[in-house]
Amino acid sequence: MARSFSMRGVQSAADRAVQHARAWMLETEPGSRVHDVQLDPRFQHRGVDLLWELPSGEVRGIEVKGDRNATRRRYFFELVSNLEKDTPGCFLYSGADLLIYVFLSQGELHVVPMKAAREWFLPRAKAYSLKHAFTQTGAIRYTTVGAVVPVRDVAEGVPGVIRVPLKRRGGAKEAVAEDEAPGPEAPQAQETRARD
């Protein structure tokens, strides 16, 4: 089942996801700095949204995705960014070190090592269904194609995945290793777009 999105709704989810990612990074590494490079063409073609400058001087590239669905426990790994122009999806080409995937309605932030996730996924790609999402920007409509992959599969197959319950007003929550998190819910159609 395909889903349609307006660019305004997509951008709102992307902005909120980036805010959560930034807050998590700054809390995780006090003294670090986060640079937003979403609009910088040098980083757009590398699939990097944020640069995380650690106190040690190390800089990590971060790709951020936001998911607005209230019940889903599945990732949307973007394989084709724009089907009409035949452009590859960021999951395939991103030079990011980490994929920070924010389930906005569920209040969870997932940190996924990008290279390890890609190496795990590619030999198994045919095992996962593909979904199409349509995005409208003014008069232009384009199609994005991605694989729908249960959170549990990634947590079991990719070392280093963590789940972070987002802070709610009135209290903090602690990070939990993904393998300690509850399992995925029943499959549903995917509806994820953070930017592009």
C-alpha positions in Angstrom: 0.0 0.0 0.0 1.4 3.4 -1.0 1.2 6.5 1.2 1.1 10.1 0.1 2.7 13.0 2.0 2.7 16.8 1.7 6.2 18.3 1.9 5.0 20.5 4.9 4.1 17.3 6.9 7.3 15.6 5.9 9.4 18.6 6.9 7.6 19.0 10.2 8.5 15.4 11.1 12.0 15.8 9.9 12.5 19.0 12.0 11.2 17.3 15.1 13.4 14.2 14.5 16.5 16.4 14.1 15.6 18.2 17.4 15.4 14.9 19.2 18.6 13.6 17.6 20.5 16.8 18.5 19.3 16.7 22.2 20.3 13.0 22.5 23.8 13.7 21.0 24.5 16.7 23.3 23.3 14.7 26.4 25.2 11.6 25.4 28.5 13.5 24.9 28.6 16.6 27.1 30.8 19.2 25.5 30.2 18.0 22.0 28.8 20.2 19.2 26.2 19.4 16.6 26.3 21.1 13.2 23.2 21.0 11.0 24.3 20.4 7.4 21.0 19.4 5.9 21.0 22.3 3.4 24.7 22.1 2.6 25.1 20.5 -0.9 28.5 19.0 0.1 26.7 16.8 2.6 23.3 16.3 0.9 24.8 14.0 -1.7 26.5 12.1 1.1 23.3 11.4 3.0 24.5 13.3 6.1 22.1 15.6 8.0 24.2 16.4 11.1 27.9 16.5 12.0 28.6 15.4 15.6 31.8 16.9 16.8 32.9 15.0 19.9 35.1 16.5 22.6 37.9 14.2 21.4 37.9 16.0 18.0 36.3 13.0 16.3 33.5 14.0 13.9 30.7 11.6 13.1 28.2 11.9 10.2 24.5 11.4 11.2 21.5 10.6 9.0 18.2 11.4 10.7 14.8 9.9 9.8 11.5 10.7 11.4 8.5 8.3 11.5 5.1 9.8 12.3 3.1 6.6 12.6 1.8 5.9 16.1 2.1 2.1 16.2 4.8 0.9 13.8 7.9 -1.0 15.0 9.5 -1.1 11.6 12.2 0.9 9.8 11.8 2.2 6.2 15.2 1.8 4.6 15.1 4.1 1.6 16.4 2.3 -1.5 15.2 4.6 -4.2 14.9 8.3 -3.3 13.1 9.5 -6.5 11.8 6.7 -8.7 11.0 9.1 -11.5 14.6 10.3 -11.7 16.1 6.9 -10.8 18.1 8.3 -7.9 19.4 5.9 -5.2 18.0 6.0 -1.7 20.1 7.3 1.2 20.2 4.0 2.9 22.4 2.7 0.0 24.7 5.6 -0.5 24.8 7.5 2.9 28.3 8.1 4.2 26.8 8.7 7.7 28.3 6.8 10.6 25.0 6.5 12.4 21.3 6.4 11.4 19.2 8.1 14.1 15.7 6.9 13.5 13.0 8.7 15.5 9.6 7.1 16.1 7.9 10.4 16.9 4.5 9.2 18.1 6.0 6.3 20.0 8.5 8.5 21.7 11.6 6.5 20.8 14.9 7.3 19.2 16.9 4.4 17.7 20.6 4.7 17.0 21.7 2.3 14.2 25.3 1.9 13.0 24.8 2.7 9.3 27.6 0.7 7.7 26.9 -2.4 9.8 23.1 -2.1 9.1 23.8 -1.9 5.3 26.2 -4.9 5.4 23.6 -6.9 7.3 20.6 -5.8 5.1 22.0 -6.2 1.6 22.3 -10.0 1.5 18.8 -10.3 3.1 17.1 -7.5 1.0 14.8 -9.9 -0.9 13.3 -11.1 2.4 11.6 -7.7 3.1 8.7 -6.2 1.3 9.0 -2.9 -0.6 6.7 0.0 -0.1 6.2 3.1 -2.2 5.6 6.6 -0.7 4.5 9.6 -2.7 5.6 13.1 -1.8 4.0 16.2 -3.3 6.1 19.4 -3.5 4.0 22.0 -5.3 3.1 20.6 -8.7 5.8 18.0 -8.5 5.1 14.5 -7.2 7.7 11.9 -6.7 7.9 8.3 -5.5 10.3 6.9 -2.9 10.8 3.2 -2.5 12.0 1.5 0.6 12.3 -1.8 2.4 10.1 -2.3 5.5 12.3 -4.0 8.1 11.1 -4.9 11.6 13.0 -3.2 14.4 13.6 -6.6 16.1 15.4 -8.1 13.0 17.8 -5.2 12.9 18.4 -5.3 16.7 19.2 -9.1 16.4 21.4 -8.8 13.3 23.3 -5.5 13.8 25.6 -5.0 16.8 25.4 -1.7 18.6 21.8 -0.8 18.0 20.3 1.1 20.9 16.8 2.4 21.7 16.4 5.6 23.7 13.0 6.5 25.1 12.5 10.2 24.4 12.2 12.5 27.3 8.7 13.6 28.1 7.7 16.6 30.1 8.4 16.0 33.7 11.1 13.3 33.6 14.0 11.7 32.0 14.3 8.1 30.7 17.4 6.1 30.1 18.8 4.4 27.0 18.0 0.7 26.7 19.8 -1.7 24.5 17.5 -2.6 21.6 17.6 -6.3 22.4 16.0 -5.5 25.7 13.2 -3.5 24.1 9.7 -4.9 23.5 9.3 -6.8 20.2 7.7 -5.4 17.0 4.0 -5.0 16.6 1.9 -6.5 13.8 3.0 -5.5 10.3 1.5 -2.3 8.8 2.1 -0.2 5.7 5.2 2.0 6.1 4.9 5.8 6.2 8.4 7.3 6.8 9.9 10.3 5.3 12.3 12.7 7.0 13.6 14.8 4.2 14.7 14.7 0.5 
